[in-house]
Amino acid sequence: MGDSNTLHKRIQELEAKVRELEGQLQEKSSVFSANGPTVSVEPQFQSIFQKAEETVKAFFSHFHADPTAATIEIAGQRYVLVRGSSLSYDFLRTIANLYADRGQHEAFLIGKQLLFDVAHVIGKKDAHNFHTHMGLEDPISKLAAGPVHFAYTGWASVDILPQSDPSPTDDYVIVYHHPYSFEADSWQAAGIRSDLPVCSMNAGYSSGWCEESFGLELTSVEIKCRACGDDTCTFVMAPPHRIQEHLQRFAPDFSRHQVHFEIPTFFDRKRVEEEREAARNKAEESDKAKTQFLAKMSHEIRTPLHAILGYVDIMLSHNKSREEQKEYLTVIQESGELLQQLLSDILDLSKIEAGELPLQYQRCSLTDLFQKMQSMAQGLLSSCDVTFDYQIPEQLQVSIRTDTRRLQQILNNLLGNAIKYTQEGSITLSVAMQSSNTLVFSVRDTGIGIPTEAHNTVFQMFTQAHETTQVLNTGVGLGLTITKRLVELLGGEIWLESVEHVGTTFSFTHPFTLWQDEEAQPLQQEQDTPPQGNGQHILVVDDNAINLRLTTLTLKQAGYQVSQAQHGAEALTLFHSDHSIALVLMDMQMPVLDGLEATKAIRQLEDSSSRPPTPVIALTAHALQGELERSLKAGCNLYLTKPISRSDLLQAIHQYLIH
């Protein structure tokens, strides 16, 4: 009996010992053992982070590893172990070698940005998962769990410094150390000192977690790094648009010397790459458009040039009747006018884009304007099976205040387009009231129509709805671009409606007011017969012998006396010796002394000799932006661009020589 009792007692002692050993073994089996707080904070935040320590410890207490299934799980979530140096020292050195052609500094920054982007995403996703799993709702609790989770997952521990203000507002800023940063440790273990801070993943992960916690866009910049020889790894975290401000406040206090900090922005590298790709595509599209434009310009210029040169050859090599010569000269004139229109379109577009195309408001009779459009259209449609008509309500048979020339240019372009693409049927020009101060002009045709996919591009520069040689004389693709710009310049908007094989309607609005009879008419009316001279003496200055001869012949036929000079210095000598010169036609670009300097010299000569000012008209082929202003500043009275019609030239001279 005694032996039985002794045995029973011995068994109880052994069972107690087993339970004690099991308890000790269970304690020893935990892979996480914190000997104290993982986050160092100011006293006012300690209670918040103590609660966070308990929450994170509870999360990581559910640890299970099964190498046979290649799984490491924490709280039911699979984790992956990665050697720290692979994500820092080894990675950055590899990237630096891959991008060595860009220089060591830029290559290093590329690697850092990659790591920041990856870690920022991981930080946001880990935070979202943890907040959901642990049921955290309060932003402060969400954020406080981050540094503890950070330490438990082996990134670094965290010391939050007193300069911090972790408020969920635009003023958010945290200044913090990362003791035991795995990234800095990997560089120190390799025995290599870096010239730049290396803890990009620490910065990315921590800013990602805090961004997810507070719903603020955040970034983080490392301003001290143990890999650079500093005593700590120190960071500043704030909204991207405020980070530079905080760096200026805090960096001097922590940095060994003033440095320029690279500010990472989440996926900024991708944004830059997308911008580069967009710029490259735009450049390619622009290059393609310019190539097409040059090809079309070559075709459009060579065609009338071929006609001009060809008919001149015929006239020089054969004796033709007066009627035949007149026919040939008409073709030459029309071809020259076409070339002039091409150049005018390009220059108009350039001026509009630069905001340098002034509007000249005057009286415009809508009835007269439409009748002029009818004459133009019927002349072009005389050999076609297409009818033209215009519609203008009785209440709009009035005069309005507008830039008549530009309004006519718009209608010319739209009607020309309709005529070009309409082989049969009709074309109608109309105007109607949209409101008490807005008109709607429309040009409707029964032509080939415009494909739906081209509706959004027909107003773009150098583009056409029909890129085909089956449509003859298609132009260079500037007409509708200029038309749209002019409509907008006049305060309206333009649109189109079109169905292929049915027809197209272009419409545009035009704000208007009625012309008041007491308003002055700023533009002189055109004269059928150019004004004639009365023997006045004109000095023509041009280094081009053909142009010099042409202008001289034009002026002599109009009744003027003419002297010639081939450059500015010769002109100045003639002007100085001959006081009968009543006007100077001055080319601008010439050898020896150009037109600008010659005009300045003429004005100085007049001032020094008390000679009355002589009108100087700049007559030049140089029609680019700024030339007008430079010419007027030099002392020219008027600026005319070549080619200019005989009538316009004589009219310009006449207004300065009226007695």
C-alpha positions, 0 to 999 in steps of 0.5 A: 500500500505504501509503495502504491502511494509513493508511486502515485505521488511520484507520478503527480510530481512528474506530471507537474514537471512536464507541465512546467517544461511544456510551459517553458517550451511554449514560451521559448517557441515564440520567435518574437521576444521584445525586451522593451518598447520598440518605439521611442516617443515623447511622454504624451504619446507613450500611452498610444504607442503602448497600446500599439505594442500590445496590438502588434504583439497579439498579431505576431503571436500567431506565427507558424512556419512549415518549411515542408510547405514552404510557408511562413505565416503570421495571423494567417497571412503568408510572409516571405523572408528576404536577405536584407542586403539583396534589397539594399546594397546588392540591388543599388550596386546592380542598378548603378552598373546597369545605368552606368552610362548615365553617371554614378549619381543618376544611376544611384538615384534611379535605383533609390526611386525604384526601391522607394516606389516598391516599398511605398506600395508594400507599406500601404498594402501592409497597413490596409491589411493590418488595420482591417485584420485588427479592426483599427478605425482611429487614424492615430491608432492606425499610424501608431501601429506602423512603427511597431509593425516596422520593428517586428518585421525587421526593417528598423526600430523607430524614434519619433523626435519632438519636432514632429506634428502627426496631425491629419492635416496639411501641417503633418510632419514627422521627424524620426530616426531609424535605429538598426535600419537593415539598409544602412546595416547592409552597407556597413556590413559590406564595409562600403561608405555611400555618398548618398543616403541609402535607406529608400525602402525605409522611407518608402514603407514608413510613408506608405503606412502613414499615408494609408493611416491618415489618408494624406499623400506623403513622402519621406526624405532621409537627411542623415544615414549611417551608411554615409558615416552619420551617427543615425538614419534620420528622416523627415516625412510630410506632404510632397508639396510641403516637404521642401519647406520642412527640409529647410527647417530641419535638415541644417540641424541634422546634416553634417553639411548643406546638401541637396536632397532628392525628394521621392514622390510615389511612382514619380519615375513612372510619371516622368517616363510617361511624360517622356513617352508622350513627348516622344509620341508628340514629337513623332506626330509633329515630325510626321505632320511636318513631313506631310506638310513639306511634301504638300507645300512642295507639290502646291508650290511646284504646280503653279511654278510649273505653270508660270515657267512653262507659259513664259517659255511658250511666250518667249519661244513662239509668236502668238496672237494677242488673245493667246498671250492674254490667256497665257498671262492670265494663267501666270497671274492666277498661278502667282496669286495661288503662291501668294495665298499659300504664303499668306495662309502660313503668315496669317497662322503664324500671326494668329498663334503669336496673338499678333493679328489685329482686327480692323472693324468696319462697316459690312453689308451682309447682302453685299458680302453674300453677293460677292461670295456668290460671284466667287462661287459661280466663277469657280463652279462654271464648269461643274454640275453644282448650283450655288445659292445663298439665304439671308433673312430680310431682317439681316439685310443690314450692315454690321460692325466686323472685320470684313476682310477676316469674315470674308476670308472665313467664308472664302475658305469654307466655300472653297472647301465645299467646292473642292469636295462637291462634284454634283448637287448644291452648295448653300451659304446662309446666315440666321439669328441665334440670339439678339447679338449672335449670328450663325453662318453656315455653308452646306454642301452635298459633297463626299462628306467627312468620315466620322473619325476625322471630325475631331482632326479636320481643324488641326494643322496640316491635316485633311479629312481625305488623304488621297490623290483621288481628290484633286487640289487638296491644298496643304491642310491650313485652310480650316486651321486658319478658319477656326482661329479666325472664328475664335479671334472674332469671338465665335466658335465653329463646328461641323456636321457631316455624313459620308456620301451625303454632304457636310455643313460647317457652321460658326457663330459671330457676335455682332452689333449693327453699324451706326451711320455716324461711325467713321469708315477706317478703310479706304474703298478700293479703286478700279483704276490705280491712282497715277503720279504727276512726275514725282521723284521716287528712289527705289532701293533693291539689291535684286535686279529683277525686282528693281527693274519690275518696280521701276517699270511699274512706277514709270508707267504710272507717271513717276520719275525713278532713281535706282540704288542697289544697296543702302549705302548707294541710296544714302548717297543719292538721297543726300545729293538729290533733294527732289526725292519725294519718297523712298521704296526701301528693301530691307535685306541688302548687302553693304548697308541694309534697309533698316540702317539706311532708313535710320541714316536718312532720318539722322540726315534729315534731323541734322540738315533740317530737311523735311521728312521724306516718306519711306516705305519698306517693301520686302519679302521678309514677312516674319514676326517682328519685322514690321515693328523693327522697320517702323522703329527704324523710321519707315512710314509703312511696311509692305510685303512682296509680292504686292499687286500693282494697284496696292503699291500705287495706292500706298504711294499715292496716299503719301504723295497727294498734293 
